[in-house]
């Protein structure tokens, strides 16, 4: 299975407090540790902009004492921050553990296959707040679309803890009604990308906050994934 990591789960792999869901932290650490120790043959991509986002999350927890996101926790010691940054740098260097996936024109074009769906359907963020995803989220899904084209849609999985990403991809894989496709002018995106909009276009998606053991096993073949030995990782 080819996994594409979202920034939120990547940051949580190194700094657990950056993710509210302990379940998501446990899941992503098992997946990455299994790949790290080569106990499985799964492969992990990370978009290059998610690398920047991950560094930014670590910076927030080190230097953002004023940030309202941190009102229920303390900032991390600067020595801890340095250790986390160095560990992440080692893991992405030459694709040691996580393979950097570069943004390209194909992903920019595929953005138009995602954004209209997101702006059409309301997705809840919090109890009352309905807001669409950001451009980076659209591009994250677009990168997954391109990987699905390369490896096959059932062989690629988006690994995220973003409810909206999971909702959008789930809707698209279940099938969007033909009248909605026409209403959203998706034929324009089809002409630009050369790809027919439909369920087969989209990769699989796991929301690691809510994924069941059965769903995880269906994606990876078994769950939990095996890990060889005890990986030496600097994380908190």
One Martini backbone bead per residue (centre of mass of N, CA, C, O) as a GRO file, in nm:
protein
  236
    1UNK     BB    1   0.097   0.036   0.021
    2UNK     BB    2   0.029   0.381  -0.055
    3UNK     BB    3   0.110   0.652   0.145
    4UNK     BB    4  -0.041   0.975   0.233
    5UNK     BB    5   0.066   1.232   0.426
    6UNK     BB    6  -0.042   1.432   0.660
    7UNK     BB    7   0.049   1.682   0.871
    8UNK     BB    8  -0.104   1.600   1.133
    9UNK     BB    9   0.018   1.305   1.154
   10UNK     BB   10   0.314   1.372   1.133
   11UNK     BB   11   0.342   1.547   1.386
   12UNK     BB   12   0.228   1.321   1.582
   13UNK     BB   13   0.464   1.124   1.557
   14UNK     BB   14   0.654   1.327   1.726
   15UNK     BB   15   0.398   1.503   1.859
   16UNK     BB   16   0.132   1.412   2.039
   17UNK     BB   17   0.003   1.695   2.139
   18UNK     BB   18  -0.087   1.784   1.836
   19UNK     BB   19  -0.299   1.552   1.905
   20UNK     BB   20  -0.610   1.470   2.038
   21UNK     BB   21  -0.584   1.180   1.921
   22UNK     BB   22  -0.464   0.888   2.046
   23UNK     BB   23  -0.539   0.696   1.818
   24UNK     BB   24  -0.392   0.840   1.586
   25UNK     BB   25  -0.111   0.818   1.710
   26UNK     BB   26  -0.097   0.511   1.725
   27UNK     BB   27  -0.137   0.455   1.425
   28UNK     BB   28   0.098   0.622   1.297
   29UNK     BB   29   0.325   0.483   1.458
   30UNK     BB   30   0.283   0.199   1.347
   31UNK     BB   31   0.317   0.258   1.047
   32UNK     BB   32   0.600   0.397   1.049
   33UNK     BB   33   0.752   0.176   1.211
   34UNK     BB   34   0.710  -0.047   1.001
   35UNK     BB   35   0.864   0.098   0.775
   36UNK     BB   36   1.129   0.162   0.923
   37UNK     BB   37   1.180  -0.167   0.989
   38UNK     BB   38   1.078  -0.343   0.744
   39UNK     BB   39   0.812  -0.524   0.815
   40UNK     BB   40   0.708  -0.381   0.559
   41UNK     BB   41   0.614  -0.273   0.209
   42UNK     BB   42   0.530  -0.010   0.266
   43UNK     BB   43   0.467   0.331   0.141
   44UNK     BB   44   0.580   0.676   0.210
   45UNK     BB   45   0.434   0.980   0.153
   46UNK     BB   46   0.521   1.344   0.131
   47UNK     BB   47   0.440   1.644   0.092
   48UNK     BB   48   0.624   1.925   0.073
   49UNK     BB   49   0.414   2.112   0.227
   50UNK     BB   50   0.394   1.914   0.478
   51UNK     BB   51   0.673   1.967   0.577
   52UNK     BB   52   0.632   2.263   0.644
   53UNK     BB   53   0.391   2.217   0.836
   54UNK     BB   54   0.541   2.042   1.042
   55UNK     BB   55   0.749   2.250   1.126
   56UNK     BB   56   0.536   2.457   1.219
   57UNK     BB   57   0.417   2.293   1.449
   58UNK     BB   58   0.678   2.274   1.615
   59UNK     BB   59   0.711   2.580   1.645
   60UNK     BB   60   0.450   2.638   1.797
   61UNK     BB   61   0.530   2.450   2.050
   62UNK     BB   62   0.795   2.629   2.109
   63UNK     BB   63   0.695   2.964   2.043
   64UNK     BB   64   0.353   2.976   2.100
   65UNK     BB   65   0.246   3.085   2.385
   66UNK     BB   66   0.005   3.284   2.273
   67UNK     BB   67  -0.144   3.059   2.149
   68UNK     BB   68  -0.468   2.934   2.166
   69UNK     BB   69  -0.390   2.632   2.097
   70UNK     BB   70  -0.208   2.634   2.391
   71UNK     BB   71  -0.401   2.666   2.650
   72UNK     BB   72  -0.373   2.333   2.739
   73UNK     BB   73  -0.057   2.383   2.709
   74UNK     BB   74   0.280   2.354   2.678
   75UNK     BB   75   0.567   2.429   2.585
   76UNK     BB   76   0.856   2.326   2.450
   77UNK     BB   77   1.158   2.253   2.474
   78UNK     BB   78   1.427   2.350   2.281
   79UNK     BB   79   1.565   2.069   2.287
   80UNK     BB   80   1.324   1.913   2.188
   81UNK     BB   81   1.284   2.059   1.925
   82UNK     BB   82   1.559   1.989   1.804
   83UNK     BB   83   1.518   1.680   1.810
   84UNK     BB   84   1.265   1.670   1.626
   85UNK     BB   85   1.384   1.806   1.378
   86UNK     BB   86   1.619   1.605   1.333
   87UNK     BB   87   1.444   1.354   1.296
   88UNK     BB   88   1.281   1.454   1.052
   89UNK     BB   89   1.521   1.508   0.869
   90UNK     BB   90   1.620   1.215   0.857
   91UNK     BB   91   1.351   1.085   0.744
   92UNK     BB   92   1.359   1.273   0.463
   93UNK     BB   93   1.635   1.197   0.385
   94UNK     BB   94   1.641   1.029   0.101
   95UNK     BB   95   1.388   0.861   0.193
   96UNK     BB   96   1.431   0.692   0.455
   97UNK     BB   97   1.099   0.699   0.533
   98UNK     BB   98   1.008   0.965   0.383
   99UNK     BB   99   0.872   1.060   0.072
  100UNK     BB  100   0.918   1.323  -0.123
  101UNK     BB  101   0.644   1.504  -0.274
  102UNK     BB  102   0.611   1.685  -0.554
  103UNK     BB  103   0.484   1.956  -0.680
  104UNK     BB  104   0.269   1.977  -0.969
  105UNK     BB  105   0.078   2.035  -1.246
  106UNK     BB  106  -0.109   1.791  -1.200
  107UNK     BB  107  -0.212   1.893  -0.922
  108UNK     BB  108  -0.328   2.161  -1.012
  109UNK     BB  109  -0.537   2.039  -1.204
  110UNK     BB  110  -0.672   1.838  -0.989
  111UNK     BB  111  -0.798   2.053  -0.805
  112UNK     BB  112  -1.069   2.075  -0.992
  113UNK     BB  113  -1.176   1.785  -0.869
  114UNK     BB  114  -1.221   1.900  -0.561
  115UNK     BB  115  -1.318   2.192  -0.487
  116UNK     BB  116  -1.619   2.187  -0.577
  117UNK     BB  117  -1.710   1.976  -0.370
  118UNK     BB  118  -1.629   2.132  -0.115
  119UNK     BB  119  -1.808   2.394  -0.181
  120UNK     BB  120  -2.086   2.244  -0.190
  121UNK     BB  121  -2.035   2.099   0.069
  122UNK     BB  122  -2.102   2.070   0.403
  123UNK     BB  123  -1.859   2.105   0.669
  124UNK     BB  124  -1.783   2.026   0.984
  125UNK     BB  125  -1.623   2.258   1.227
  126UNK     BB  126  -1.743   2.174   1.474
  127UNK     BB  127  -2.061   2.256   1.583
  128UNK     BB  128  -2.106   2.533   1.369
  129UNK     BB  129  -1.870   2.522   1.170
  130UNK     BB  130  -1.868   2.611   0.814
  131UNK     BB  131  -1.588   2.505   0.624
  132UNK     BB  132  -1.366   2.491   0.398
  133UNK     BB  133  -1.101   2.401   0.266
  134UNK     BB  134  -0.789   2.435   0.178
  135UNK     BB  135  -0.563   2.433  -0.071
  136UNK     BB  136  -0.376   2.216   0.053
  137UNK     BB  137  -0.600   2.005   0.080
  138UNK     BB  138  -0.664   1.984  -0.218
  139UNK     BB  139  -0.373   1.903  -0.303
  140UNK     BB  140  -0.358   1.647  -0.141
  141UNK     BB  141  -0.581   1.503  -0.299
  142UNK     BB  142  -0.456   1.546  -0.581
  143UNK     BB  143  -0.209   1.370  -0.523
  144UNK     BB  144  -0.377   1.115  -0.481
  145UNK     BB  145  -0.490   1.101  -0.767
  146UNK     BB  146  -0.215   1.062  -0.906
  147UNK     BB  147  -0.129   0.807  -0.753
  148UNK     BB  148  -0.373   0.642  -0.849
  149UNK     BB  149  -0.283   0.650  -1.147
  150UNK     BB  150  -0.010   0.500  -1.096
  151UNK     BB  151  -0.103   0.255  -0.870
  152UNK     BB  152  -0.392   0.266  -0.795
  153UNK     BB  153  -0.668   0.329  -0.604
  154UNK     BB  154  -0.636   0.061  -0.407
  155UNK     BB  155  -0.305   0.143  -0.344
  156UNK     BB  156  -0.412   0.415  -0.215
  157UNK     BB  157  -0.365   0.621   0.090
  158UNK     BB  158  -0.504   0.849   0.298
  159UNK     BB  159  -0.338   0.997   0.584
  160UNK     BB  160  -0.560   1.117   0.835
  161UNK     BB  161  -0.743   1.375   1.067
  162UNK     BB  162  -0.947   1.493   0.854
  163UNK     BB  163  -1.280   1.509   0.814
  164UNK     BB  164  -1.305   1.652   0.537
  165UNK     BB  165  -1.128   1.473   0.367
  166UNK     BB  166  -1.281   1.209   0.425
  167UNK     BB  167  -1.555   1.308   0.321
  168UNK     BB  168  -1.486   1.379   0.031
  169UNK     BB  169  -1.360   1.107  -0.059
  170UNK     BB  170  -1.600   0.934   0.017
  171UNK     BB  171  -1.804   1.062  -0.173
  172UNK     BB  172  -1.645   1.011  -0.439
  173UNK     BB  173  -1.632   0.694  -0.406
  174UNK     BB  174  -1.951   0.664  -0.393
  175UNK     BB  175  -2.072   0.898  -0.561
  176UNK     BB  176  -2.170   1.148  -0.775
  177UNK     BB  177  -2.414   1.295  -0.901
  178UNK     BB  178  -2.471   1.391  -1.223
  179UNK     BB  179  -2.609   1.669  -1.161
  180UNK     BB  180  -2.373   1.772  -0.984
  181UNK     BB  181  -2.147   1.755  -1.188
  182UNK     BB  182  -2.282   1.959  -1.379
  183UNK     BB  183  -2.320   2.196  -1.179
  184UNK     BB  184  -1.987   2.201  -1.121
  185UNK     BB  185  -1.834   2.182  -1.397
  186UNK     BB  186  -1.648   1.910  -1.433
  187UNK     BB  187  -1.591   1.908  -1.742
  188UNK     BB  188  -1.358   2.104  -1.728
  189UNK     BB  189  -1.165   1.924  -1.563
  190UNK     BB  190  -1.170   1.687  -1.759
  191UNK     BB  191  -1.043   1.840  -1.998
  192UNK     BB  192  -0.780   1.933  -1.855
  193UNK     BB  193  -0.693   1.632  -1.737
  194UNK     BB  194  -0.816   1.371  -1.893
  195UNK     BB  195  -1.038   1.290  -1.663
  196UNK     BB  196  -1.281   1.100  -1.533
  197UNK     BB  197  -1.527   1.151  -1.326
  198UNK     BB  198  -1.494   0.931  -1.034
  199UNK     BB  199  -1.434   0.682  -0.810
  200UNK     BB  200  -1.160   0.576  -0.957
  201UNK     BB  201  -0.994   0.849  -0.911
  202UNK     BB  202  -0.983   0.778  -0.606
  203UNK     BB  203  -0.854   0.724  -0.323
  204UNK     BB  204  -0.810   0.615  -0.037
  205UNK     BB  205  -0.930   0.662   0.315
  206UNK     BB  206  -0.798   0.754   0.647
  207UNK     BB  207  -0.935   0.813   0.959
  208UNK     BB  208  -0.745   0.788   1.248
  209UNK     BB  209  -0.973   0.863   1.458
  210UNK     BB  210  -1.206   0.634   1.335
  211UNK     BB  211  -1.072   0.386   1.265
  212UNK     BB  212  -1.098   0.060   1.240
  213UNK     BB  213  -0.958  -0.244   1.252
  214UNK     BB  214  -1.100  -0.342   0.997
  215UNK     BB  215  -1.014  -0.103   0.814
  216UNK     BB  216  -0.709  -0.131   0.854
  217UNK     BB  217  -0.688  -0.428   0.755
  218UNK     BB  218  -0.806  -0.372   0.469
  219UNK     BB  219  -0.560  -0.194   0.384
  220UNK     BB  220  -0.290  -0.364   0.521
  221UNK     BB  221  -0.394  -0.684   0.596
  222UNK     BB  222  -0.328  -0.586   0.897
  223UNK     BB  223  -0.394  -0.556   1.267
  224UNK     BB  224  -0.135  -0.469   1.362
  225UNK     BB  225   0.164  -0.380   1.265
  226UNK     BB  226   0.467  -0.479   1.227
  227UNK     BB  227   0.765  -0.462   1.443
  228UNK     BB  228   1.110  -0.434   1.452
  229UNK     BB  229   1.165  -0.404   1.741
  230UNK     BB  230   1.308  -0.093   1.879
  231UNK     BB  231   1.284   0.205   1.782
  232UNK     BB  232   1.504   0.481   1.733
  233UNK     BB  233   1.331   0.766   1.859
  234UNK     BB  234   1.269   1.106   1.850
  235UNK     BB  235   1.001   1.166   2.081
  236UNK     BB  236   0.672   1.305   2.244
   0.00000   0.00000   0.00000
